[in-house]
Amino acid sequence: MIAPIRISMTRDTVQIRRLYREIQQLKKLSSSIFLLDYDPFSDDDESLTGSKAVPSLLIAGRILPTSEPFRQRSFRISITLTPEYPFEPPAVRFLTPIYHPNIMENGTICIKLLNGYWNYNPFVTFSDIIIAVEKQISTPDLEFSIRPNVAMEYMEKREEYNRQALQYVLQWGLPRV
């Protein structure tokens, strides 16, 4: 009798394969809202072998907002993963300065989807994150603002908010190509 063949995939191998699949999905995301600039894998499947552990990984790209005044430019973001991903949410950060009630001066974004207390679950994909970030730029969540002064300006002095946001867009925003 021949013993059955057991296929054993370590957690790290499964994790690497998921990362690879998600990055491929991210590359297919509409270039009208996101451009992928950097990911830790090459386009061939050979890059999936040879790594026993997944260190903190970085994915970088540009969000292309669809609302005014942000739609004139793009904004570089990073998605940083830890070895606990997907059971721990990635850290999403704007690398390009942006004037927004839900984005701190250091680029940290406050978004419910990534907050473990509220909505994060291990089935959230990179594409889900990008879509949620773009939506958050277009429609600020004033209930969870992390820049109260900017939120107040958005609610009470919209014209001044739009002027300040446009100034940031023109000074710091990147080309959309």
C-alpha positions as CSV (number, residue, x, y, z in Angstrom):
1,M,0.0,0.0,0.0
2,I,1.3,3.4,-0.9
3,A,1.1,6.1,1.8
4,P,-1.0,9.1,0.9
5,I,0.9,12.2,-0.1
6,R,0.4,15.0,2.3
7,I,0.7,18.6,1.1
8,S,1.6,20.8,4.0
9,M,1.7,24.6,3.5
10,T,3.2,26.6,6.3
11,R,1.4,29.7,7.4
12,D,4.2,31.8,5.8
13,T,3.7,30.1,2.4
14,V,-0.1,30.7,2.6
15,Q,0.5,34.2,3.6
16,I,3.0,34.9,0.8
17,R,0.6,33.4,-1.8
18,R,-2.3,35.6,-0.5
19,L,-0.1,38.7,-0.7
20,Y,0.8,37.8,-4.2
21,R,-2.8,37.3,-5.2
22,E,-3.9,40.5,-3.6
23,I,-1.2,42.5,-5.3
24,Q,-2.2,41.0,-8.7
25,Q,-5.8,42.0,-7.9
26,L,-4.6,45.5,-6.9
27,K,-2.8,45.8,-10.3
28,K,-6.1,45.1,-12.0
29,L,-7.9,47.8,-10.0
30,S,-9.1,50.7,-12.2
31,S,-6.2,53.0,-13.0
32,S,-8.8,55.8,-12.6
33,I,-8.5,55.6,-8.8
34,F,-5.1,53.9,-8.1
35,L,-1.7,53.4,-9.6
36,L,0.6,50.8,-8.1
37,D,4.2,52.1,-7.9
38,Y,5.9,49.5,-5.8
39,D,5.3,46.0,-4.5
40,P,7.7,43.4,-3.0
41,F,7.1,40.8,-5.8
42,S,8.1,40.5,-9.4
43,D,5.6,39.4,-12.0
44,D,6.8,35.8,-12.2
45,D,5.7,33.0,-9.9
46,E,9.3,32.1,-8.9
47,S,9.3,35.0,-6.5
48,L,6.8,33.0,-4.3
49,T,9.5,30.6,-3.3
50,G,12.5,31.0,-1.2
51,S,11.2,33.1,1.7
52,K,10.5,31.4,5.0
53,A,9.2,34.4,6.8
54,V,7.4,37.5,5.8
55,P,8.9,40.6,7.3
56,S,7.1,43.9,7.4
57,L,6.3,44.5,3.7
58,L,5.6,47.8,1.9
59,I,3.3,48.5,-1.0
60,A,3.2,52.0,-2.4
61,G,1.1,53.7,-5.0
62,R,-0.9,56.8,-5.8
63,I,-4.5,57.4,-5.0
64,L,-6.3,59.4,-7.7
65,P,-9.2,61.1,-6.0
66,T,-12.4,61.8,-7.9
67,S,-13.7,64.8,-5.9
68,E,-12.7,68.4,-5.9
69,P,-10.3,69.9,-5.1
70,F,-8.3,66.6,-4.9
71,R,-9.0,65.3,-8.3
72,Q,-6.4,67.5,-10.0
73,R,-3.5,65.5,-8.7
74,S,-2.5,62.1,-7.2
75,F,-1.3,61.3,-3.6
76,R,1.3,58.7,-2.8
77,I,0.3,56.3,-0.1
78,S,2.0,53.3,1.6
79,I,0.4,50.1,2.9
80,T,2.7,48.5,5.4
81,L,2.0,44.9,6.4
82,T,3.3,43.1,9.5
83,P,4.0,39.3,9.8
84,E,0.5,39.0,11.4
85,Y,-1.3,40.1,8.3
86,P,-4.1,39.4,7.4
87,F,-5.1,39.0,11.1
88,E,-3.8,42.4,11.9
89,P,-4.7,45.4,9.7
90,P,-2.1,47.0,7.5
91,A,-0.9,50.5,8.3
92,V,-2.0,52.9,5.6
93,R,-0.3,56.3,5.4
94,F,-0.3,59.2,3.0
95,L,3.3,60.1,2.0
96,T,2.1,63.2,0.1
97,P,0.8,65.9,2.4
98,I,-3.0,66.4,2.1
99,Y,-5.4,68.7,3.9
100,H,-8.2,66.6,5.1
101,P,-10.2,66.0,8.4
102,N,-9.4,62.3,8.4
103,I,-5.7,62.5,7.6
104,M,-3.1,63.6,10.1
105,E,-0.2,65.8,9.3
106,N,2.1,62.8,9.4
107,G,-0.1,61.0,6.8
108,T,-1.9,58.6,9.1
109,I,-5.5,58.1,8.0
110,C,-8.4,57.4,10.2
111,I,-10.7,55.0,8.4
112,K,-13.2,52.6,10.0
113,L,-12.4,49.7,7.7
114,L,-8.9,49.4,9.2
115,N,-9.9,50.0,12.8
116,G,-9.8,46.6,14.5
117,Y,-12.3,47.8,17.0
118,W,-14.9,48.6,14.4
119,N,-14.7,46.8,11.1
120,Y,-11.4,45.2,10.3
121,N,-11.5,41.5,9.4
122,P,-9.0,39.3,7.7
123,F,-11.0,39.1,4.5
124,V,-10.4,42.8,3.7
125,T,-8.3,43.1,0.5
126,F,-5.9,45.8,-0.7
127,S,-8.5,46.7,-3.3
128,D,-11.1,47.2,-0.5
129,I,-8.7,49.4,1.3
130,I,-7.9,51.6,-1.8
131,I,-11.6,52.0,-2.6
132,A,-12.4,52.9,1.0
133,V,-9.5,55.5,1.2
134,E,-10.6,57.1,-2.1
135,K,-14.2,57.3,-0.8
136,Q,-13.0,58.8,2.5
137,I,-11.2,61.5,0.6
138,S,-14.4,62.4,-1.3
139,T,-16.7,62.1,1.7
140,P,-14.9,62.9,5.0
141,D,-16.2,61.1,8.1
142,L,-16.5,64.0,10.4
143,E,-17.7,61.7,13.3
144,F,-14.2,60.2,13.3
145,S,-12.1,63.2,12.4
146,I,-8.5,63.2,13.7
147,R,-8.0,66.9,12.8
148,P,-10.8,68.6,14.7
149,N,-9.9,72.1,13.4
150,V,-10.0,70.9,9.8
151,A,-13.3,69.2,10.4
152,M,-14.8,72.4,11.9
153,E,-13.5,74.3,9.0
154,Y,-15.0,71.8,6.6
155,M,-18.4,72.1,8.3
156,E,-18.5,75.8,9.1
157,K,-16.3,77.5,6.5
158,R,-16.3,75.2,3.5
159,E,-15.0,77.9,1.2
160,E,-11.9,78.4,3.4
161,Y,-11.5,74.6,3.7
162,N,-11.6,74.2,-0.1
163,R,-9.1,77.0,-0.6
164,Q,-6.6,75.4,1.9
165,A,-7.1,71.9,0.5
166,L,-6.5,73.2,-3.1
167,Q,-3.3,75.0,-1.9
168,Y,-2.0,71.6,-0.6
169,V,-3.1,69.9,-3.8
170,L,-1.2,72.4,-6.0
171,Q,1.8,72.5,-3.7
172,W,2.2,68.8,-2.9
173,G,0.1,66.7,-5.2
174,L,1.7,64.5,-7.8
175,P,0.9,64.1,-11.5
176,R,-2.0,61.7,-12.3
177,V,0.0,59.8,-14.9
